[in-house]
């Protein structure tokens, strides 16, 4: 076992995998069951890897819905997220040491030969320094470590450090980014031209995230020690030294974003999630790998502050670095799921168990960890790009406790991936965990990390081709040998005036027999967390402030197509403007009212509109799902749909409504259907426009339809770029409408129409969220492969109501099915629409409502294929971009 600390000769893996005492807290999983799950992990990896090689290589990543490679510049830009792509076969490099760990020696050797022969690192392309370091440089170094290990065992005798030579070439191409006065790297670099000069198309940035600058030391130090060139480790250490110097000295916390030239904190919020996470991780692991006491001292200093200010077991909430007792936000992001694993390395098991259990309960409610969730565990950002951090912490907690409970957690992860993310060409990221809709995205970290941790969770020691305790995992789960701690290096001396404080060191790790005197101890920690989450889904309440009187026209009674109402508005000085997208805007000018009393009534009407908006924001219904279940889709395509405030409530239906779709005639559904005999017993497709939604529902219900789907006539509209909205009634009692009615934007509607063109019959399931394939085809032969262990649906009791920041727009749903003009959201591109009525200064105030229906657009705009439409999906909303910009 390698020794890390020169003074005390502390065994390296005493820190890495603390404890080996077997603790029986629940029924032990049999060896056969573990082997079955281990084999299932390997099968899932093969499914993802082989589809990348068959359909995407040499592209950087696989697009699993359209079965093709993602090549930067050929696909629509996704913004900062594309900075990870450098036309260097990213997924293959990121997967190298996973192949070796999973005993796929033949495939590993073939992959190494491909990388050496095919990959170019001198592309004229701007890439993220952070992502390229952890994924590509780390992947090359991990691959080199595995190749050396195999060569020493008599395999791959031809290998002559080719991957290491490529790693040094890449390291030299990243070095220009560190040419700053602070030593903090620019966030981006041109692989061919560096950061200076117009041809680089970069070098003008001033800010970077703390994790981006502080997650370099493992890869750069390993490169220095593998090659004997101290330059790389010196630059990475300089960046870490600068971040340490710029910490807030009272709280000993760091901010999220820093100016790379001045060292001023740009974002002063501090947490353990996006933007900071791996900075803390690399301080701890730099000590483990390199044996430098200074890294451990700094980590311990930060950790004490984290536990004092940020940790509120089981929560981890961001605070302000200058006022650490003041919370910075009321939600958490999914990247903090790595932290229980880091606490295991630290030896602080109790809070690790508590936070992990909180994350597990959130996972069970939503099938996956949403990108962000509130303190009462509701969805804040609904995406889930198949992140591995929760699986990582599950593995480390199992290694620390040997509690079979964590094997069951791993089983849940496997089953959810297979039920909800598995598609014919790989695994697709979740666009919305509430509805089960997909994104055409399979990030390289899914293969690099997820399958490593799950395989190790279920594997026995004899299943592994080498002793993993001789290696440390980088933040991308690449394997670096602990033997590097004794390799030649150029450690910088301690910072001037900085002395090591022995009182801040914890040289020994806890004994498990003392940590868990009672075998039920971990379970006793988990139970209160589980109980708290079980009670965290209260029904939303509505509240309305008393009005200031009763104007002649009540806002809740207003109907855009009622001439009497329009005349009353005119008398009150309220004018109506038709917008191009079918909405109308209400503007009040007090001077144009017929009298002072009428002007006052107009102002009360506008205020009542705003109160109605505020009230109905709290009554938002979650989005629904339209799932195509017929051949050749078999439930794999899920379209995010808007609900109606009338008709069947799909959330109260355990099975949803399933049927074949038929286009109504007339398509707008505004009169009695001429093809009623065909529509009977089917789900009618309707075009938005020319009449109220409730009127359409009544006509198709009279014809015998079992459901309806209204497709937006506003060409180009999509749930990717616009918040979904609810279809309101027509101002009358709508209790007579009993069938479900859902709304699809133009792009999603075209996918359904195109499917109907290409296939004789298309069957869909209308439901509150996507169903797994086993429940859809219950009692029938399952198309395709469903692995053993799948169960029906998601756990009951999931919370779907959104909790928004104070800056989120309000929602307005007037009873006449109209809506307040949609405003762009700044959080999640697929949540229920957030609309607002806002006062405007100057001449008066305005409220915007949706007229609901405008004449149908001419022409057929559904000529694109299903694949091309699905491939064009995007995620452009600013809040999610910001998180991705901080760190993927």
C-alpha positions in Angstrom: 0.0 0.0 0.0 1.4 3.4 -1.0 2.4 5.8 1.7 1.4 9.5 1.4 2.5 11.5 4.3 6.3 11.5 4.6 6.3 12.4 8.3 3.6 10.0 9.6 3.6 7.5 6.8 -0.2 7.6 6.7 -1.6 4.8 4.4 -3.1 6.4 1.3 -6.2 4.3 1.3 -6.9 4.8 4.9 -8.3 8.1 3.7 -9.8 6.8 0.5 -11.8 3.9 1.8 -12.1 4.4 5.5 -13.7 1.3 6.8 -14.1 -2.3 6.2 -16.3 -3.5 9.1 -19.3 -5.2 7.8 -22.5 -3.8 9.3 -25.8 -5.6 8.8 -28.5 -2.9 8.8 -30.9 -4.6 6.5 -31.2 -7.9 4.7 -27.9 -8.7 3.0 -28.1 -8.9 -0.8 -27.1 -12.4 -2.1 -23.9 -12.8 -4.1 -26.0 -14.1 -7.0 -28.1 -11.0 -6.9 -25.1 -8.7 -6.8 -23.6 -10.6 -9.8 -26.8 -10.2 -11.7 -26.8 -6.4 -11.1 -23.1 -6.2 -12.0 -23.8 -8.0 -15.3 -26.7 -5.7 -15.9 -24.3 -2.7 -15.5 -22.0 -4.2 -18.1 -24.9 -4.8 -20.5 -26.1 -1.2 -20.1 -22.5 0.1 -20.7 -22.3 -2.1 -23.9 -25.6 -0.6 -25.1 -24.3 3.0 -24.6 -20.7 2.4 -25.8 -21.6 0.3 -28.9 -24.2 2.8 -30.1 -21.6 5.6 -29.7 -19.1 3.6 -31.8 -21.7 2.5 -34.4 -23.6 5.8 -34.8 -21.4 8.6 -33.6 -17.6 7.9 -33.7 -15.4 9.9 -34.4 -17.8 12.6 -33.3 -17.5 13.9 -29.8 -20.8 12.7 -28.5 -23.8 10.6 -29.4 -27.2 12.0 -30.1 -29.2 9.0 -28.9 -32.7 10.1 -30.2 -31.6 10.6 -33.8 -28.8 8.0 -33.7 -26.0 10.2 -35.0 -22.9 12.0 -33.7 -22.9 15.5 -32.4 -20.3 17.5 -34.3 -19.7 21.0 -33.2 -20.7 23.5 -35.9 -22.9 21.1 -37.7 -25.6 21.0 -35.0 -27.4 24.1 -33.6 -25.3 25.8 -30.9 -26.2 25.0 -27.3 -24.1 27.8 -26.0 -21.5 27.2 -23.4 -22.3 23.6 -23.0 -20.7 23.0 -26.4 -17.3 24.2 -25.2 -16.7 20.7 -24.0 -16.6 19.5 -27.7 -13.3 19.9 -29.5 -13.6 17.5 -32.4 -11.3 15.1 -30.5 -13.6 12.0 -30.1 -14.4 13.2 -26.6 -16.6 10.2 -25.6 -14.0 7.6 -26.7 -11.2 9.3 -24.7 -13.4 9.8 -21.7 -14.3 6.1 -21.7 -10.9 4.5 -22.0 -10.3 3.5 -18.4 -13.9 2.5 -18.0 -13.3 -0.2 -20.6 -10.3 -1.4 -18.6 -12.1 -1.4 -15.3 -15.0 -3.4 -16.8 -12.6 -6.2 -17.9 -13.0 -5.2 -21.6 -9.3 -5.6 -22.4 -9.8 -6.3 -26.1 -12.1 -3.3 -26.6 -9.7 -1.1 -24.5 -6.7 -2.0 -26.7 -8.7 -1.3 -29.8 -9.9 2.0 -28.4 -6.3 3.0 -27.6 -5.2 2.2 -31.1 -8.1 4.3 -32.5 -7.3 7.3 -30.3 -3.6 7.2 -31.2 -4.4 6.8 -35.0 -7.4 9.1 -35.4 -7.5 11.9 -32.8 -6.1 15.3 -33.5 -5.5 17.8 -30.8 -4.5 20.8 -32.9 -7.9 21.7 -34.1 -8.7 25.4 -34.7 -11.5 25.3 -32.1 -12.2 27.1 -28.8 -12.8 24.8 -25.9 -13.4 25.0 -22.2 -10.1 24.7 -20.2 -11.9 23.0 -17.3 -13.8 20.4 -19.4 -10.9 19.6 -21.6 -8.7 19.1 -18.6 -11.0 16.8 -16.7 -12.4 14.9 -19.6 -9.7 14.7 -22.3 -6.4 15.2 -20.4 -7.8 13.1 -17.5 -9.0 10.5 -20.0 -5.6 10.2 -21.7 -3.8 10.0 -18.4 -6.3 7.4 -17.1 -6.0 5.4 -20.3 -2.2 5.6 -20.0 -2.3 4.3 -16.4 -4.4 1.4 -17.6 -2.2 0.6 -20.6 0.9 0.6 -18.4 -0.8 -1.7 -15.9 -1.8 -4.1 -18.7 1.7 -3.9 -20.2 3.3 -4.8 -16.9 1.0 -7.9 -16.8 2.2 -9.0 -20.2 -0.6 -7.5 -22.4 -0.4 -4.6 -24.8 3.4 -5.1 -25.1 3.3 -2.8 -28.2 2.4 0.2 -26.1 5.1 2.9 -25.9 3.5 5.7 -23.9 1.6 7.0 -26.9 -1.3 8.3 -24.8 1.1 10.0 -22.5 2.7 11.8 -25.4 -0.8 13.0 -26.5 -1.5 14.1 -22.9 1.6 16.2 -22.9 0.8 17.7 -26.3 -2.7 18.6 -24.9 -1.2 20.0 -21.7 1.0 22.3 -23.7 -2.0 23.5 -25.7 -3.8 24.4 -22.4 -0.9 26.2 -20.8 -1.4 29.5 -22.7 -4.7 29.9 -20.7 -2.6 30.3 -17.5 -0.8 33.4 -18.8 -2.5 35.8 -16.5 -1.2 38.1 -13.8 -3.1 36.0 -11.2 -2.2 32.6 -12.5 -5.9 31.8 -12.8 -6.6 30.3 -16.2 -8.8 31.9 -18.9 -12.0 29.8 -19.1 -11.4 29.0 -22.8 -8.5 28.4 -25.1 -8.0 27.8 -28.8 -6.3 24.4 -29.2 -4.3 25.7 -32.2 -3.7 29.4 -31.4 -4.0 29.8 -27.6 -5.6 32.9 -26.2 -3.8 35.8 -27.7 -4.5 37.3 -31.1 -7.7 37.7 -33.2 -7.3 34.2 -34.7 -7.9 32.7 -31.3 -11.5 34.0 -30.9 -11.0 34.0 -27.2 -8.9 35.6 -24.4 -11.3 38.5 -23.8 -13.1 36.8 -20.9 -12.6 38.3 -17.4 -14.4 35.8 -15.2 -14.1 32.1 -14.4 -15.8 29.9 -11.9 -13.9 28.7 -8.8 -14.2 25.1 -9.8 -13.0 25.9 -13.3 -9.7 27.3 -11.9 -9.4 25.0 -9.0 -9.9 21.7 -10.6 -6.6 21.4 -12.5 -4.1 20.1 -9.9 -4.7 16.3 -10.2 -4.3 16.1 -14.0 -1.5 18.6 -14.3 0.4 17.2 -11.3 0.0 13.7 -12.7 1.2 14.9 -16.1 4.3 16.5 -14.5 5.1 13.4 -12.5 4.5 11.0 -15.5 6.8 13.1 -17.8 9.2 14.7 -15.3 8.3 18.2 -16.5 7.4 20.3 -13.5 5.8 23.1 -15.5 2.2 21.8 -15.4 2.0 21.1 -11.6 3.5 24.5 -10.9 0.8 26.3 -12.9 -2.0 24.4 -11.3 -0.6 25.0 -7.9 -0.2 28.7 -8.5 -3.9 28.9 -9.4 -4.9 27.0 -6.2 -2.6 29.3 -4.2 -4.3 32.4 -5.6 -7.8 31.1 -4.8 -6.7 30.3 -1.3 -5.4 33.8 -0.8 -8.6 35.3 -2.1 -10.9 33.3 0.3 -13.0 35.5 2.6 -10.8 35.6 5.7 -13.6 35.8 8.2 -15.8 33.0 6.9 -13.0 31.0 5.1 -15.4 30.5 2.2 -14.9 31.2 -1.5 -17.3 32.7 -4.0 -18.6 31.1 -7.1 -17.1 33.3 -9.8 -13.9 35.3 -9.7 -12.2 37.9 -11.9 -9.1 36.2 -13.3 -7.2 39.5 -13.4 -8.1 41.4 -10.3 -9.1 38.5 -8.1 -12.4 40.2 -7.1 -15.3 37.9 -6.4 -17.9 38.4 -9.1 -20.5 36.1 -7.5 -20.2 36.0 -3.8 -22.5 33.2 -3.1 -20.8 30.1 -1.7 -21.9 26.5 -1.6 -20.7 23.0 -2.5 -22.6 22.6 -5.8 -22.2 24.1 -9.3 -19.3 26.5 -9.7 -17.3 25.4 -6.6 -17.8 21.7 -6.0 -14.6 20.1 -7.4 -12.4 22.9 -5.9 -13.0 21.4 -2.5 -12.7 17.8 -3.9 -9.3 18.5 -5.5 -7.9 20.0 -2.3 -8.6 16.8 -0.5 -7.6 14.5 -3.3 -4.4 16.5 -4.0 -3.3 15.7 -0.5 -4.1 12.0 -1.0 -2.3 11.8 -4.4 0.6 14.1 -3.8 1.1 13.9 0.0 1.4 17.7 0.5 0.2 18.6 4.0 -0.8 22.1 2.8 -3.6 20.8 0.7 -5.1 19.0 3.6 -4.8 22.0 5.9 -6.6 24.2 3.4 -9.3 21.5 2.9 -9.9 21.2 6.6 -10.2 25.0 7.0 -12.8 25.2 4.3 -14.6 22.1 5.5 -15.0 23.5 9.0 -16.7 26.6 7.5 -18.9 24.5 5.2 -20.2 22.5 8.2 -20.6 25.7 10.2 -22.5 27.8 7.6 -23.6 25.8 4.5 -24.5 22.4 6.0 -28.0 22.4 7.5 -28.4 18.6 7.7 -29.7 17.1 5.5 -29.6 20.3 3.4 -26.6 22.1 1.9 -27.6 25.7 1.2 -25.6 28.5 -0.4 -24.7 31.5 1.7 -23.0 34.8 1.1 -19.3 34.7 1.8 -19.3 38.0 3.7 -22.5 37.3 5.6 -22.4 33.5 5.9 -25.4 33.4 8.2 -27.5 34.8 5.3 -28.8 32.2 2.8 -28.1 33.1 -0.8 -30.9 30.9 -2.3 -33.6 28.5 -1.3 -32.8 25.7 -3.7 -30.0 23.2 -4.3 -28.5 22.0 -7.5 -27.8 18.3 -8.4 -24.0 18.7 -8.6 -23.8 18.8 -4.8 -24.7 15.1 -4.8 -20.9 14.4 -4.9 -20.5 15.9 -1.5 -21.5 12.9 0.7 -18.8 10.9 -1.2 -16.2 13.5 -0.3 -17.4 13.5 3.3 -16.7 9.7 3.3 -13.1 10.4 2.2 -12.9 13.0 5.0 -14.3 10.5 7.5 -17.4 12.5 8.4 -20.0 9.8 7.9 -23.0 11.0 9.8 -23.8 14.1 7.6 -22.9 12.0 4.6 -25.6 9.5 5.4 -28.1 12.2 6.1 -27.5 14.2 2.9 -27.4 11.1 0.8 -30.7 10.0 2.2 -32.3 13.3 1.3 -31.0 13.0 -2.2 -32.3 9.4 -2.5 -35.8 10.5 -1.4 -35.8 13.3 -4.0 -34.7 10.7 -6.5 -37.5 8.4 -5.6 -40.0 11.2 -5.9 -38.9 12.2 -9.4 -37.1 9.1 -10.7 -33.9 11.2 -11.2 -32.4 14.1 -9.3 -33.7 17.3 -11.0 -31.0 19.8 -12.0 -32.2 21.9 -9.1 -34.8 21.4 -6.4 -36.2 23.5 -3.6 -35.7 23.2 0.1 -39.1 21.5 0.3 -37.9 19.1 -2.5 -40.0 20.3 -5.4 -38.6 20.6 -8.9 -36.8 23.9 -9.6 -35.0 23.0 -12.8 -36.5 19.9 -14.4 -33.7 18.6 -16.6 -31.5 15.6 -15.7 -28.5 15.0 -18.1 -27.7 11.6 -16.6 -25.4 13.0 -14.0 -23.3 10.4 -12.0 -22.7 12.3 -8.7 -25.4 10.5 -6.8 -24.1 7.1 -7.9 -20.6 8.2 -6.9 -21.7 9.0 -3.3 -23.7 5.8 -3.1 -20.6 3.8 -4.0 -18.4 5.5 -1.4 -21.0 5.1 1.3 -21.3 1.4 0.6 -17.5 1.1 0.7 -17.5 2.9 4.1 -20.4 1.1 5.8 -20.9 -2.2 3.8 -24.6 -1.5 4.5 -26.6 -3.4 1.8 -29.1 -0.5 1.8 -26.8 1.2 -0.6 -26.9 -1.8 -2.9 -30.6 -1.3 -3.1 -30.1 2.4 -3.9 -27.9 1.3 -6.7 -30.6 -1.1 -8.0 -33.0 1.9 -8.1 -30.5 3.9 -10.2 -30.2 1.0 -12.6 -33.9 0.4 -12.9 -34.7 4.1 -13.5 -32.0 4.4 -16.2 -33.5 1.4 -18.0 -37.1 2.4 -17.6 -36.9 6.1 -18.4 -33.6 6.9 -20.1 -32.9 3.9 -22.3 -33.6 4.4 -26.0 -32.7 2.3 -29.0 -29.5 4.2 -29.7 -28.2 4.5 -26.1 -29.4 6.5 -23.1 -31.1 9.9 -23.5 -30.9 12.7 -21.0 -34.2 13.7 -19.4 -35.6 17.0 -20.6 -38.2 17.1 -17.8 -38.2 14.6 -14.9 -41.8 15.3 -14.3 -43.1 14.2 -17.7 -40.3 11.8 -18.7 -39.5 13.7 -22.0 -36.1 13.3 -23.4 -33.2 15.4 -24.8 -31.1 14.3 -27.8 -28.0 14.2 -25.6 -25.7 11.6 -24.0 -22.8 13.3 -22.4 -19.4 11.7 -22.3 -19.4 11.7 -18.5 -22.2 9.2 -18.5 -19.8 6.5 -19.8 -16.8 7.9 -17.9 -18.4 7.9 -14.5 -21.8 6.3 -14.1 -20.8 2.8 -15.1 -17.6 2.9 -13.2 -19.3 3.6 -9.9 -22.2 1.2 -10.5 -19.9 -1.6 -11.6 -17.7 -1.1 -8.5 -20.8 -1.0 -6.3 -21.9 -4.5 -7.3 -18.5 -6.1 -8.1 -16.5 -8.3 -5.8 -12.8 -7.9 -5.4 -12.1 -10.9 -7.6 -14.2 -9.3 -10.4 -11.8 -6.4 -10.8 -8.7 -6.6 -13.1 -6.6 -4.6 -10.6 -6.8 -3.2 -7.1 -8.7 0.1 -7.2 -7.3 1.0 -3.8 -4.0 1.7 -5.6 -5.7 4.6 -7.5 -7.6 7.8 -6.9 -10.6 8.9 -8.9 -10.5 12.4 -10.5 -13.7 14.4 -10.6 -14.4 12.7 -14.0 -13.7 9.3 -12.3 -10.4 8.8 -14.2 -7.9 6.6 -12.4 -4.5 8.0 -11.4 -2.0 5.7 -9.6 -1.2 6.6 -6.0 2.4 5.7 -6.8 2.7 9.2 -8.3 3.1 10.4 -4.7 6.6 9.1 -4.7 7.4 10.3 -8.2 9.7 13.3 -9.0 7.9 16.6 -8.6 8.6 20.2 -8.1 6.5 21.1 -5.1 6.4 24.8 -4.5 7.4 25.9 -0.9 4.6 27.0 1.4 3.3 30.5 0.7 5.3 33.3 2.2 4.3 33.8 5.8 2.1 30.7 5.8 2.9 28.0 8.4 1.2 24.7 8.7 -1.1 24.6 11.7 -0.9 21.2 13.2 -4.0 21.8 15.3 -6.0 21.8 12.0 -5.0 18.3 11.0 -6.9 15.1 11.6 -4.3 12.5 11.0 -6.4 9.4 11.9 -9.6 8.2 10.4 -12.5 7.0 12.6 -12.8 3.4 13.7 -16.1 2.0 12.4 -16.7 0.1 15.6 -16.8 3.4 17.5 -18.6 5.2 14.7 -21.4 2.6 14.6 -21.7 1.1 18.1 -25.2 0.2 17.2 -25.7 -1.7 13.9 -28.9 0.3 13.3 -27.1 3.6 13.6 -27.1 4.5 9.9 -30.7 3.5 9.6 -31.6 5.7 12.5 -30.0 8.6 10.7 -31.9 8.0 7.5 -35.4 7.5 8.9 -35.9 11.1 10.1 -34.8 12.4 6.7 -37.2 10.0 4.9 -40.1 11.1 7.2 -39.3 14.8 6.5 -39.5 14.3 2.8 -42.6 12.2 3.0 -44.3 15.3 4.5 -42.8 17.8 2.1 -45.5 17.9 -0.6 -48.3 20.1 0.8 -51.1 21.0 -1.6 -50.7 24.6 -2.9 -53.0 27.0 -1.3 -54.6 30.0 -2.9 -55.0 33.4 -1.4 -56.5 36.6 -2.7 -56.2 40.0 -1.2 -59.5 41.8 -0.9 -60.4 43.9 -3.9 -60.8 47.7 -3.8 -64.4 47.6 -4.9 -66.5 46.0 -7.7 -66.0 47.6 -11.1 -68.8 47.3 -13.7 -66.7 44.5 -15.4 -64.9 41.9 -13.3 -61.6 40.6 -14.6 -62.5 37.0 -14.1 -65.6 37.5 -16.3 -63.9 39.3 -19.1 -64.1 37.7 -22.6 -62.1 39.0 -25.5 -64.8 38.2 -28.1 -67.7 39.7 -26.1 -68.7 43.1 -27.7 -70.4 44.3 -24.5 -67.1 43.7 -22.6 -65.1 45.6 -25.3 -67.4 48.6 -25.0 -67.1 48.6 -21.2 -63.3 48.6 -21.6 -63.5 51.5 -24.0 -65.6 53.5 -21.6 -63.0 52.8 -18.8 -60.1 54.0 -21.0 -58.8 50.5 -21.6 -57.8 49.8 -25.2 -57.1 46.4 -26.7 -54.2 45.7 -29.2 -54.0 42.5 -31.2 -50.5 41.0 -31.3 -49.1 38.9 -34.2 -48.9 35.8 -32.1 -52.7 35.7 -31.4 -52.6 37.5 -28.0 -54.1 40.8 -27.2 -52.6 43.5 -25.0 -54.7 45.6 -22.6 -53.5 49.2 -22.0 -55.3 51.7 -19.8 -55.1 55.5 -20.3 -57.1 57.2 -17.6 -57.4 60.4 -19.7 -59.3 58.5 -22.4 -62.0 57.3 -20.0 -65.5 58.8 -20.4 -65.5 60.1 -16.8 -63.4 60.2 -13.7 -65.5 57.4 -12.2 -65.0 55.3 -15.3 -61.2 55.9 -15.2 -61.2 54.7 -11.5 -63.2 51.6 -12.6 -60.6 51.0 -15.3 -57.7 51.2 -12.8 -59.6 48.8 -10.5 -60.2 46.4 -13.4 -56.5 46.4 -14.3 -55.5 45.9 -10.6 -58.0 43.0 -10.5 -56.4 41.5 -13.6 -53.0 41.6 -11.7 -54.5 40.0 -8.6 -56.0 37.3 -10.8 -52.6 36.7 -12.3 -51.0 36.4 -8.8 -53.7 34.1 -7.7 -53.6 31.8 -10.7 -49.8 31.6 -10.5 -50.3 29.6 -7.3 -52.8 27.4 -9.2 -50.5 26.3 -11.9 -50.9 22.8 -13.1 -47.8 20.8 -14.0 -47.2 19.8 -17.6 -48.6 16.6 -19.0 -47.1 14.0 -21.3 -48.1 12.8 -24.8 -46.3 9.4 -25.2 -46.3 7.7 -28.6 -46.7 4.0 -27.8 -47.3 2.4 -31.2 -44.7 1.0 -33.6 -41.9 2.0 -34.1 -41.8 4.3 -31.0 -43.1 1.9 -28.3 -43.2 4.6 -25.6 -39.7 6.0 -26.3 -40.9 9.4 -27.6 -42.5 11.7 -25.0 -43.8 15.1 -25.9 -44.2 17.8 -23.2 -47.8 19.0 -23.2 -49.8 21.9 -21.6 -52.8 21.0 -19.5 -56.3 22.4 -19.6 -58.1 23.8 -16.6 -61.2 21.8 -17.5 -62.0 18.3 -18.5 -60.5 15.1 -17.1 -57.7 15.6 -14.6 -55.0 13.2 -15.8 -53.2 13.5 -12.4 -56.1 11.6 -10.9 -56.0 8.8 -13.5 -53.6 5.9 -12.7 -53.6 4.7 -16.4 -54.2 7.9 -18.4 -56.1 7.8 -21.7 -54.8 5.7 -24.5 -56.0 5.7 -28.1 -55.2 6.2 -31.8 -55.1 9.7 -33.1 -57.2 11.2 -35.9 -57.2 14.7 -37.4 -60.5 16.3 -36.8 -62.5 17.8 -39.8 -62.6 20.7 -39.7 -59.1 20.8 -38.3 -59.9 23.8 -36.1 -62.7 21.9 -34.4 -64.9 25.1 -34.2 -68.0 23.4 -35.6 -69.6 20.0 -35.6 -67.2 17.4 -37.0 -67.8 16.1 -40.5 -65.7 13.0 -39.7 -67.4 12.2 -36.4 -67.7 8.5 -37.2 -63.9 8.2 -37.6 -63.2 10.4 -34.5 -65.4 8.3 -32.3 -63.3 6.3 -29.8 -60.1 8.1 -30.8 -58.1 11.0 -29.8 -58.7 14.0 -32.0 -56.0 16.3 -33.3 -57.0 19.9 -33.5 -55.4 23.2 -34.6 -55.4 26.2 -32.4 -57.4 29.1 -33.6 -60.8 30.7 -34.5 -62.7 29.6 -31.3 -62.3 28.8 -27.7 -60.5 25.7 -26.4 -63.7 24.6 -24.5 -65.7 24.9 -27.7 -63.3 22.5 -29.5 -63.5 20.1 -26.6 -67.3 20.1 -26.7 -67.4 19.4 -30.5 -65.0 16.4 -30.3 -66.7 15.1 -27.2 -70.0 15.2 -29.0 -68.4 13.2 -31.9 -67.4 10.5 -29.4 -63.7 11.3 -29.0 -62.0 10.0 -25.9 -59.5 12.9 -25.8 -58.1 15.8 -27.7 -54.7 17.4 -28.6 -54.6 21.0 -29.6 -51.6 21.9 -31.8 -50.3 25.5 -31.8 -50.7 27.3 -35.2 -47.9 29.7 -34.3 -45.1 28.3 -36.5 -41.8 27.6 -34.8 -43.2 27.6 -31.2 -41.7 25.0 -29.0 -41.6 24.0 -25.4 -37.8 24.3 -25.7 -38.0 28.1 -26.0 -41.4 29.0 -24.5 -43.0 28.1 -21.2 -46.0 25.9 -21.5 -49.4 27.4 -20.7 -52.7 26.1 -19.5 -55.8 26.2 -21.6 -58.6 28.0 -19.6 -62.3 27.7 -20.1 -64.6 30.0 -22.0 -66.1 31.9 -19.1 -69.0 29.4 -18.7 -69.3 26.3 -16.6 -67.2 23.6 -18.2 -68.3 20.7 -16.0 -69.9 19.2 -19.1 -66.4 18.6 -20.6 -65.2 15.2 -19.3 -62.5 14.2 -21.8 -58.8 15.3 -21.4 -57.5 18.1 -23.6 -53.8 18.7 -24.0 -51.8 21.4 -25.8 -48.7 20.9 -27.9 -46.6 23.7 -29.3 -46.0 23.7 -33.1 -42.7 21.8 -33.0 -43.9 19.0 -30.8 -47.2 18.9 -32.6 -45.4 18.4 -35.9 -43.5 15.4 -34.5 -46.9 13.8 -33.9 -48.3 14.8 -37.3 -45.2 13.6 -39.1 -45.5 10.3 -37.3 -49.1 10.0 -38.5 -47.9 10.7 -42.0 -45.2 8.0 -41.9 -47.3 5.4 -40.1 -50.8 4.2 -40.9 -51.8 4.3 -37.3 -50.3 6.2 -34.3 -51.4 5.3 -30.8 -50.6 7.7 -27.9 -51.0 7.8 -24.2 -52.2 11.0 -22.5 -51.0 11.1 -18.9 -49.6 13.2 -16.1 -46.1 11.9 -16.8 -44.5 9.3 -19.0 -45.1 5.7 -18.1 -42.4 3.0 -18.3 -42.7 0.5 -21.1 -43.7 -2.4 -18.8 -46.7 -0.7 -17.5 -47.7 0.5 -21.0 -47.6 -3.0 -22.5 -48.8 -4.9 -19.4 -50.2 -8.2 -20.4 -48.7 -7.9 -23.9 -45.5 -8.9 -25.5 -42.9 -6.3 -24.8 -41.3 -4.8 -27.9 -37.5 -4.6 -27.7 -35.5 -5.5 -24.6 -36.7 -4.8 -21.1 -34.2 -5.9 -18.5 -35.3 -7.8 -15.4 -36.2 -5.8 -12.4 -38.3 -3.1 -13.9 -41.4 -2.2 -12.0 -44.4 -0.1 -12.8 -44.1 3.6 -12.9 -42.8 6.1 -10.5 -43.3 6.2 -6.8 -46.5 7.7 -5.7 -46.5 11.0 -3.9 -44.2 12.9 -6.1 -44.3 16.6 -5.9 -44.7 18.4 -9.2 -45.8 21.9 -8.3 -43.1 24.5 -9.1 -41.7 26.8 -6.6 -40.2 29.9 -8.3 -37.9 32.7 -7.3 -39.4 36.1 -6.5 -38.1 37.3 -9.8 -40.1 34.8 -11.8 -43.0 36.2 -13.7 -46.5 35.7 -12.4 -49.2 33.7 -14.1 -52.5 34.8 -15.5 -55.2 32.5 -16.7 -58.5 34.4 -17.3 -61.5 32.2 -17.3 -62.3 32.8 -20.9 -59.4 30.5 -21.8 -57.3 33.5 -22.5 -53.8 33.9 -21.1 -51.5 36.6 -20.1 -48.8 37.2 -22.6 -46.0 34.7 -22.1 -42.7 36.0 -20.9 -39.4 34.2 -21.3 -38.5 32.3 -18.2 -35.1 32.5 -16.5 -35.0 29.0 -15.0 -36.2 25.9 -16.8 -37.2 25.6 -20.4 -39.8 22.9 -19.8 -41.8 23.9 -16.8 -45.4 25.1 -16.9 -45.6 28.5 -18.4 -45.0 31.5 -16.2 -47.0 34.5 -17.5 -47.4 37.9 -16.0 -49.4 41.1 -15.8 -47.2 44.0 -14.9 -47.8 47.7 -14.4 -46.1 50.1 -16.8 -45.0 53.6 -15.9 -45.9 56.7 -17.8 -49.4 57.0 -19.2 -50.9 54.2 -17.1 -50.7 50.5 -16.8 -51.2 47.5 -19.0 -52.2 43.9 -18.7 -51.7 41.3 -21.5 -54.1 38.5 -22.1 -54.1 35.8 -24.8 -57.0 36.0 -27.1 -56.5 32.3 -27.3 -57.4 31.6 -30.9 -56.3 33.3 -34.1 -57.0 32.1 -37.7 -55.1 29.0 -38.6 -51.9 29.5 -40.4 -51.9 28.6 -44.1 -49.9 25.8 -45.5 -48.4 22.6 -44.1 -45.3 23.2 -42.1 -44.8 19.6 -41.0 -42.6 18.5 -43.8 -39.6 17.8 -41.7 -38.9 14.2 -40.6 -39.4 13.1 -37.0 -35.7 12.7 -36.6 -34.8 16.2 -37.8 -37.5 17.7 -35.7 -36.3 15.9 -32.6 -32.7 16.7 -33.4 -33.5 20.4 -33.4 -34.6 20.5 -29.8 -32.6 22.9 -27.7 -32.0 24.2 -24.2 -31.5 27.9 -24.3 -33.0 29.4 -21.2 -30.6 31.6 -19.2 -30.7 30.1 -15.7 -29.9 26.6 -16.9 -27.2 28.1 -19.2 -25.6 29.7 -16.2 -25.4 26.5 -14.3 -23.9 24.7 -17.3 -21.5 27.6 -17.7 -20.3 27.3 -14.1 -19.7 23.6 -14.4 -21.3 20.6 -16.2 
